[in-house]
Amino acid sequence: MRALFFNIVFCAFVSFSCFGQNSNVPKNSLGVIKFNTNTKTPFSDDELSKLQEVYGAALSTEILNRPNRVLGIKEILRNRVVINKFSEADHKKPYPLLSEVSLFNAFVSDLQRDQFFDPTTFNPLKYNFPFHRKGYQYYSVDRTDYFILIKPQHYNN
């Protein structure tokens, strides 16, 4: 009888504690991703060559035939990756180096790093950048005055 009583009290306690959460706490919802209007235009030849370099034969199945991925890739290439030169103050900040970021060679196994960094031809899709991480990310380009800024998905919100 005593064991039955303790089981009932325990079950009641567990039941009430599940519903005892504070509903006044603000939710950490990021909401819907807002895409810039420039994502409505088709891929440029330069963007397609960058995609081809990274995805190879799997380009159609992995990206081009998937409208949501097309939209996400356009947003990355056109709006979320920014390459800038360091100012004097920025040189003092310890950003991770681009050489420390692994290559994204899941589809093209012989993908190579660029021998020389050229901000006009840089392909951010070649690297395993954490594009879906919260917050702004900065990477220093080895032996140059450049850094790469990756904006979070919700930078427009």
N, C-alpha and C positions, 0 to 999 in steps of 0.2 A: 504494500500500500504506500509506504514511504517512497519507494522508487518511482511509482506511478505519479505521485505528487511532484517530485523533483523533475520528472520528464515533462509534465504539463507546464510547470513554471519555466523550465528551460526553453521549451517551444514557444511559449508566450513571449519571453524575453527576446528571442531571436526574431520573431514576427514583428514586434514593435520596433526593434532597432533597425530593421530593414526600411521601415517607413518613417523613421525619425530623422531623415536627412533634411538639412536646411535648404529650402527652395528659394531663399532670398539671395543666395550666393550667385553672382553673375556667372553665366556660362562662358567658357572660353571658346566660343564658336567663331571660326574665321569667316564663315559665310561662303557665298558663291564667288568663284574666281571671276574677276572682270577682265576681259581681254580688250586690248586696244583695237581700234578700228583697222589698223594696218594689217591685222591678221586675216582680213577678208579677201585680200588679193592673193593670187596664186603664187607658188614658190618661184623665185627668180632662178635663173640658170646657175648662179653662184651657190644659192642655197641647195639646189638639187645636187650639185657636184659635191658639196659638203656631206649631204645625206648619203650619197652613193659611196663616198669614201669610207663612211662608218658602217653602213648597213649592207653594202654589196648586193648580192643576189636576193637578200631578204627585204630589200627596201619596200617593195610593193606590199608584201604581206604584213610587215611590221609597222609601217608608217602610212604609206599612201592610200591603202584601202581601209584605214581607220580614221574617220573624221576627227575624233577627239584627240588622237595623237598628232594629226596634222596641225590642229589648232595649237596644241601645247608646244610643238616644235617651232612653229612660227613665232609664238610668243617668246620662246627662249632666244631664238636667233635675232629677232627684230627689236626686242624690248628689255629682256631681262639680263643679258650679258653686256656689260659696258667695259670698254678698255680705255684707261686714262693714263696720263703721265703723273708721276709722283710730284707732289709739292715738297718743299723742304720739311714741313711738319710731318708729312706722311712717311718720309724716309726713316723716321725713328720708330715707327710701329712695326712690330714683328709679325708680318703676315706669313702664312704658309707659302712655300715655294711651289710654282707650277710643276717643277720636276718631281715633287713629292706626291702629286696626284697621279694615280694609275691610269693607264689607257683603257678605254671602253672597247675592248677587242672581242666582244662576244659573237659578233657576226663576221668580222674580218680579222682572222687570227694574225695576219702579218702586218697589222696597222703599225705605223711608225710615228714617233714624235717628230715634230718639225726640227730641222737642223738649226734654223734661224727664226726668231720671232718676228713676224710681220703683222701688226695690228689690223691691217686691211684684209688679210687672207686667213686670219686665225680661225680655226674650226673648234668651237667649244664642245661640240658633240663628240670629239675624239677622246675626251677626258671623262673620267668618272666623277664629275662634280656632283655633289648632292643637291640637285636642282629642286628637290621637294622639301628641303629643310626650312624651318622657320628662321626668319631673320636674314639680314644682309651678310654676305660672305665676301671676303677679300683674299686674293691670291697675288703674290708678288711674282713677276716673271723674272726668272734667273738672269743675272748679268745685264739687266736693262733698267730703264727708268719707268717701266710700265707696271701697272697693276690691273687685275681683272676683278670687277665687281659683279657679283651675281645677286640679283634682286630676288626676294621671295615671291612665291606665286601670288600672294595677296597684297603686293605692293600698291595696287590700285584701290584697295578697299579703305 
